[in-house]
Amino acid sequence: MSVRIPAVVAALMLLIVAVSPAKHVRAQDKAAPTKAAPPKTAQPKKPLPSKTAEEIEKDEFRAAKRELQVKLRSKQPVERIAALRELSNYRNVEAARLMVTVGLRDDEPSVRDVAYHLLLEVNDDTEVARYLLVTANKDTRYDAVNPTTLQLLAVLLSSQSPDVLRDTSAFLDKRAGTHEGLIMVETLADELGSRGQAEDVTPLAKLAGLKVFAAEFGLRRAVAEALMKISDPKAIGQLVALLEKVQGEIRAEIVKHLTEMTGQNLGVETAPWREWWKANEKSFQLVAAIPKKDTKDASLIELLKDKPKYYGLSIYAQRMVFIIDTSGSMLQGGRLMAAKRELLQAIDGLTDDSQFSVVAFNAEVYPWQKHLVPANASMKHAASQWVDSLDTGTNTASFDALEAGLHFDAEAIFFLTDGVPQGGNINNPADIVNLITRGNSAKRMSIYTIGIGVLGPQGGLFEQFLTALAKRNWGVYRRVDN
C-alpha cells in the first residue's frame, strides 16, 4: 500500500537534506585545530629597589634590639656598658632613646658617663637632636631640676650643627624667662663646672652666647665660675673672651683667676688679655693648680687697688645696694656717725658707670630709692642728704632689710649692722641665712657683711651669723671693733 506524502512535507524534507551538509562542514571547521598564535616574549622582571644603608641599619637594629635590651638590664655594670657600646653602632632615634631611658638614668655613675659620651657622638644628627630636645622639653615642665635633662642639654649644646644649636638656644632662652627655668640653666652651668672636663668648655661657651646671658647676672656668674673650675687652656681662652661680656664683680673674679693661672698681671682691661692670648694660645701651659682661696683676698685687692672702698672692702660691683642699720644701739660709741661717714665716702667714690641705692632699717625698712640710680653727681648729692638725715629707731629687722635688698637688680649688697636680728619677720640667724640664700639662688648677688662695734669674742653667735651669710652668698665678712 503506497503512502502519499503531502507536498508541503516533501518540500520540507528536501530543505533539511540540503541544509545538513553545510551544518556538518561548519561543525568540522569548528572542530579543526586552529593555528597557534606565536608565544609572547616574556618580559624581564624589574629588580626590587635595593635598601638604603639607613634601612639596612634599621633592620639590623630591630633584629638586635631584644638582645640588647636584655643586656642593658644586666646586674653587672660592665655588661650594661658593653651593651651601650654595642648600641652605639646603630645611629638612629630608637638607639638614642635606649641610651637616654636606660643609660642616662642608670644608678651607676660609670654607666651614665658612658651613655653621655656616646650621645655626644651623635648630637649632630638632626633626628636624634630633635628627640633629645623634645625629651628635655617634656622634662622641664616640672619645677624640679632633672639630672638627665641637664645631661641632654649639655649634649645638645656640644653639637657642631648650626640647626641644633639654634633650636637649643631658643629653647633655653625661652625657658630661662621663668624663675625655675633660670635656675635650671644656672644649675646646668654648675654641673658642667663640677665635672671639670675640657669637653665642657664648648657647652659653657654656648651658654655665654644666649640672649638671657646678657640680662641675668646670676647666669653670667654661674658660667664664669664653671669655667674657672676647669683646669685646661681652653677654659683660659674662653675666660679671656668672656671679659668682653662682663663687668663688676664677675670681671674682678675672672681677672684674679687669670692672673693666678697664667702668671700674667695685665689688669682689668680686656685688650691686654686678648692680645696676650692671641700670641700665646698655641704654646700656653697652666702655671698653677685651680686656686682654693677666697676670691676677694688681698691679691685681688692689690690688683684692683683703684676701686672705691667701704670699710676697707673694695667695691668691684657696678650695681650695688648699701643697707645700713639705724637701730637705737647704733648711737653707742658713735657707730651711726662713723657708718654714715664711711657710706658717704664709698658713694662719693663710685664711678659714673655705676648704679646704686641705699636702704636703712630698724624695726622698719626705708629704701632711699626703690630702683638703682646712676652714680652721677646729682644722685650722689641727693643720697648724701638722705643719709645725713637718718635717725634711729627700735629693733633690728635684719631679715626684712636683706629681703628688700634682694628685690634690686644688683650685683652686690653691703649689709652693715651692730646687733643680732630682732623685731623682724624672721629673727633666728640660721633661718635668715637659709632663707636669704635661697632667695638669692637665681640672682647670685654678693652679700658683704660688716659687723660694727661687735661685742664679745671673735667667732661668737653674731659673727657666725654674718660670716655664714657672706660665705654662702659670694661675699666677705668684715669685723669693725671701733
Buried (B, 14 or more C-beta within 10 A) or exposed (E): EEEEEEEEEEEEEEEEEEEEEEEEEEEEEEEEEEEEEEEEEEEEEEEEEEEEEEEEBBEEBEEBBEEBEEBBEEEEBEBBBBBBEBBBEBBBBBBBBBBBEBBBBBEEEEBBBBBBEBBBEBBBBEEBBBBBBEBBBEBBEEEEBBBBBBBBBBBBBBBEBEEBBEBBBEBBBEBBEEEBBBBBBBBBBBBBBEBBEEBBBBBBBBBBEBEBBEBBBBBBBBBBBBBBBBBBBBBBBBBBBBBEBBBBBBBBBBBBBBBBBBEBEBBBEBEBBBEBBEEBEEEBEBEEEBBEEEBBEEBBBEBBEEBBBBBEBBBBBBBBBBBBBBBBBBBEBEBBEBBBEBBBEBBBBBEEEBBBBBBBBBBBBBBBBEEBBBBEEEBBEEBBEBBEEBEBBEBBBBBBBBBBBBBBBBBBBBBBBBBBBBBBEBBEBEEBBBBBBEBBBBBBBBBBBBBBBBEEEEEEEBBBBBBBBBBBBBBBBBBBEE
